[in-house]
Amino acid sequence: MTGLSEFPPERRPEFLPRYETLPQIVPVPLLTLQVSRDGGRIWDDTQTISSGDSLDPLSDAAWPPCQCPRCRAEEQAVYRQERRRSRR
């Protein structure tokens, strides 16, 4: 007995349906953003990322640092504290 090779391969119909016969899926909004770069006085247009958009894969899991005035001030304060500690 040599196993499965004794039986001829079974002819099967195409197991995946053709693209034309698949139901069309409506894109779902995944993320909606509206950005202000001046503390909330002026807002950019709303941008929506949906499931139907072709997006490049993430090259890194880390987000870029925030550039708002509040976060920049906090970052500068932490930098100054670390610099003071390293001088001691």
Phi, psi and omega in degrees: 000127184251007176095216186288342183293347179290334184262138178292150179297138181280132176282127181241146173290164178304123185274345175254136178290156177292152182303323183295334183269351180287145176292142179282126182265132179281129178299141181253132176294130180257326185208134176237127182236144170220121190248138171242131181254005182228035176078019175099004179282317180234135181245141174289167176298151178290133177245132180242129174259125182242168183293341180272352180288142175268109183250146174289147177293152179293133177273341181208147181276352182273139176279152175291154181295147179292144182248013180289157182302321181296312181291324177296320179295318178297318180297319179294322179296317178296319179299316180297318179297316179296323180293320177297318180297322183287338179284338183289000000 
